[in-house]
């Protein structure tokens, strides 16, 4: 097993002629929970989309478990053990809760996560399993999106704006579930606007500013002044 489960080397990303990421270097060790912070438009979602195969890159710019995956399609990346909980949930509106969850299992990967275990993590989903996903609250839909990713039995899970638009009580319940999600040694990257929340569950943090890494370090070693400078590009 390589020292780092995920390595990004000089990762660039483009939307047509627009460049969103510039030479990103990151290394994530197995079992780590790493926070990705930054202002709107900093490139956080683009970063996760690049890792998940939704944006194609040069093969060697993204290395996962020692193999170059930067040029793979999203379904190929998922089959290798990377799952994305996308911003905005992106559930299938015509499918029930249970059917949405089962979409994640189509990778065919073996592992601990099953419908039974997802329902144990989020009991409300078992109560609503036959309902259309669009009839759920925003927080419940986020639970479905997380559960769908877990059903793929990933080794690396990517959370994009996990708490965006949710009530504080729902945010707390989702963050309370995180130890059970990563407790088996799963690696996680969390994109989050709430810096305090992100730092509270992570061992390391990367800050992006205008598509570049402006800060990296252990969550216990970076100061609020460091984060302010990196986040806004100004002196604290």
N, C-alpha and C positions, 0 to 999 in steps of 0.2 A: 504494500500500500504506500503511495507517495506521501511525503510529509504534508502536502496540501491537497485536500480533496478537490478544490477549485482554484485555478490560477488564471488570471486575466493578464495578458501581456500586450501592452501598447494597443489596447482595444479602442478602435474608432467605430462610430456608428453614424449612419446618414439616413435622412428621409429625402430621397431625391438629391437635390443639390445642397440641401441644408445639412450641415454637420452638427450632430447633437452631442457626441462624445469625442474627446481628444486624448488619445494615448493613455487610457486608464490601465493602471497596474494594481492588482489586488491579489491577495492570497488568503484563502479561507481553509482552516484546518478542520478535519473531521470532528463533528460534535460541537463545533462552535456556534454561538448565536451572535451574529454581527448586525449592527444597526447601520442603515444607510440614511443619512439625513441631508437636508439641503432645501433651499427655497423652491417655490414653484418654477418649473422650467430649468432646473439645474441638471436634469438628465437622469434622475433616479429611476423612473419607469422605463426609460430607454435602456438603462443598464440591465434591468431584470429581463426585459424583452429580448435583449441580445443573448443573455445567458440561456434563456428558455427556447431559443431557436426561432422566435417570431421575427427577428431581424437576422439576416444572414451576414456573417462576417468572414474574414479569412480564417481558415481552419485552425491555425496555430494561435489565434488571439484568445481563444477560450479552451482551456485544458481541464478536463474533468476526470478524476481518478487516473491520471497519467495519460489520457488519450485526448487528442485534439478533436473538439466537437463544434468549433465555431461556424462551420459551413453546413451543419446538419439541419434538417427540418425539425419543426417543433415536435412532431410525433416521434421522431427518432430520438430527440433529446429526452422526452418523457420516458421512453422505453429504457433509457440508460439510468433513470432514477432521479430526475429533476422534475419537480412539480411547481407550478405557479398558481398562486391565489391572486387573480388579476384585480387591478383597480376597477371598481364598479361591479364586481361579482361576476358579471357575464354568464348568468345562468341561462338554461334553455327554457324559455317561457312556456312552451307547449308540453313540457315534461313535468311529472310530479317530483316531489322532493326525493323520493327513493330512486326514481329514474335518473335524476341529475347526479345523485351520489354514485350510481352504478357506472356512469360515464367514466369516472376516474379509474374504475377497475379494468377498463379495456386495454390498459398496458400489459395486463397479464402477469405483472410482477408479483412474486410471492412475498409475504411479509405479515406483520402482526395486525394490520388494519383491515377491518371488515365492517359490514353494515352494523353488526352487533356492537362493535367497539366504538364506532362513530356515534351511534345512538346512546351509548353509555357516557360518552364525552359531552354530547349535546342532547339531553333527553327530550327537549321540545321537538326535535326533528322526528323522533319516533312517533310522537303524538300527531304530527302534521305530515307524515310520510306519504299519504295519498293525495295531499293537496297540490295544486299547481304552484310552482315556485313563486309566481308573481303575486300570489295571495299572502305571502309572508311579509313580516315587517323587515326593514332594512337590516336589523341585527340578525334576524333569523336567516335571511338570505346570505349574509356573510358567513354564518355557521355552515350553511350548505356548501358555499364555495370552499371553505376550509376542509370540510368533510370530503368533498369531491377530490381535492388534492391528496388527502391522506389515503383515500381508497386506491390511489396509484402506488401505494407503498414506496414512497420516495426515500432516498438517502439524503437529499437536499431539497428543502422546501423554501420557496420564495414568496414572501408576503408583500404585496404592493398596496400601501395605504390601508392597513388593516383596520383602522378605526375611523376612517373618513366618513363624516356625516352621521355617525352613530351617537346615541345617547350615552352619557357617562356610565350609567349602570350596565349597559350592554358592553361597552368597551372594557369595563372591569371584568365582566364574566368571560370575555374572550381572552383577555390577558391572564386571567386566573387559570384558563385551560392550557396555556402554553407549556408549563412544566410537564404536563401529561403528554403533550405532543412531542416534545424534544427529549423527554426523559430516557427514551430508549437509545439515545446516541445520535438522533437525527441532527443534521446540520441545518441551520436556518439563517436566512438573510431577511431583515425586516426593514422595509421602507416605511417611514413614519414621520408625519408632520409634528406630532407631539414628542418633542425632544426628550422630555423627562421620562415619558413612558418607554421610549426606545432605549434610553440608556439604562433604565431600571432592569431590563431583561437581557441585556447584551453584555458580552465580555469585551468586545472591541467595537469601534465606530469608525466609519469613513464618512466624511462630509464632501459633497460635491458642490461645486460652484461653476456655473456656465460650462458644464460638460467636462470639468477637470477635477481631480482629487485635490481638495484644498486643506484637508486634515485627515490624519489617521492615527490611531493609537488606542490604548486600553481605556475603557470607560472610567476606570479609577484614576487614570493619570492625566486625562485632558481636563482643563479647567473651563468654566463657563466663558471666561474671556477668550480662551483659545477657540471655542465653538463660535462665539459671536464674530470674531475676526474671520474665521473660515466660512461661516454661513453667509455673511453679508459683504465680506471683502473690505471691511472698514476696521479701524482701530476701536477697541472696546472702550 
